[in-house]
Amino acid sequence: MLGNIGTGEIIVIAIVALLLFGGKKIPELMKSIGKGVRSFREGVKDVEDEIKKDLDV
């Protein structure tokens, strides 16, 4: 589904985001998204570690 997004579509999405959130809010939004992704990855890693630990015992 998202594999077919081209340059034109990305530009349109960026313009819409700029209009909706404004230039000052976008860096804050990206920072929040980055923190969320990092937290999600840490959670997945913790679950994988627990599963591996349970299988080894």
ABEGO torsion letter per residue (X at the ends): XAAABBAAAAAAAAAAAAAAAEAAAAAAAAAAAAAAAAAAAAAAAAAAAAAAAAAAX
